[in-house]
Amino acid sequence: MNSKNAIEFYRSLGKLFYAFAATDNCVRPEEFKALETIINEEWLSLNNEAKYILETFKQLQSSEETDLNICFESFVDFKKAHIELFNINMNSKILKTATTITTSFSGQNKSELILLAKLDLELKKEI
């Protein structure tokens, strides 16, 4: 993966993970901390450009007009355009990260479970 694609890939993940954290219209400190921990422990070892996940997440968090559906669909559009970047291991890591975010504060709510199911279905397409 070239540097430009890597940055775009990790930015799309930042949008996706933001959608999960903000599903209940509030990003809790525990959710951000869980994301930050898993990025540092598992993503940065793959590629230093994974820092763009957190950078994008923070930008979305500071914006008051962020639409969660647009964030999710932006990730889906990126995946469709770059299907070669998604394999079973990457998809598993993405689902694990999303699940970590949703379980970091008082368990998963219905909206988060629905979004996780949508993500799981999307990731299973065209593998």
N, C-alpha and C positions, 0 to 999 in steps of 0.2 A: 504494500500500500504506500503510495507516494505521500509526501508531507501534506499537500493540499487536500487529498482525499482523507487522510487521517484526521486533520483538523475538522473537516466537514463532518466526518463520521462521529467524532467525539462531541461536537456541538449538537448534533442531532440526538445523541444520547443524553446530553444535558437537558434538552427540551423534554425528552421522554421522561426522564427521572423527575423533572420538575412537575410534570403532569401528575405523576403518582403522589408526590409529596403534597401537592396543593389540591388534591381531589376533594378534600373537605373544606376548601376555601381558606385554608390556613396552613402555612408551612411551620411546623413545630420545630423548635431547636433540636429535639431528639431525632427528627427525620433528617435534618441537615447533617447532624453529627454522624448518624449511621451511614449516610452517603459518603461523607468525607472519609470515614474510616475504611469503608470497602474500596473506595477509589485508591487510597494510599496503600492498602494491603494487597489488592488484587489487580487493579487496572494499571497503575503506574509502572508495575514490573513488566507489563506487556509493551507499553509504549509511553514515553515521557509526554507525548502530546495528549494523553488522557487527562491532563490538567485542564483541558478545555471543557471537560464535562462540568467541573465545578465552576469554572469561569462563566459558562453559559447559564448554569443554574442560578448563580448569584445575580446575573444581569436580569433574568426573568423575575427573580424574587423582588428586586428593587423596582421593577416596572409595575405600575398599578393597572395596566390594561392587558395583562397576559391572559389569553384564552387557552384553557387547558386542552380543549378539543383541537385547536390549531396546533398546539405543541405536539400532541399525539399524532395528528395527521402529517405533520412535518416529518416526524420520524418515519412514518409509514411510507411517505413519498420518497424519502432518502433510501430506504430499504429497497423499494421497487427499482430505483434507478441504479443501485449498487448491490445487487443480490449476491455478487461474488464475494462480498465482505462478510457475509453471514453464513456460518456453518453451525453444526450442532454444538460445538464447544462455545462459540461466541454467543449463540442464542441462549444457552444454558446460563452463561455469565450475566447476560442482560436480565433474564428472568430472576436470577438469584438476587441481583442488585435491586430490582423493583420490589421483590418480596421483602428484602431487608428494610427498605424504606417504609413499606406499608405495615410492617410488624414492629417498628421501632417505638411507636407511641400507642399504647392501649389496644393492641391487636388490630386486625383488619376490619374495616367497615364494609358495608354492602357496595358502595361506590368503588372502593379499592378492589374488591373481589371481582366486580364486573370488568374493571379496567385491566386487571391481571388476566382474566379470561380472554379479553380482546387481544391483548398483547401475545398471549400464548398461541392463539389462532393465527395471528399475523406472522409470527415467527415460524410457524410450521408450514407456511405456504412456500412452495418452490424450493424445498431443500432436497 
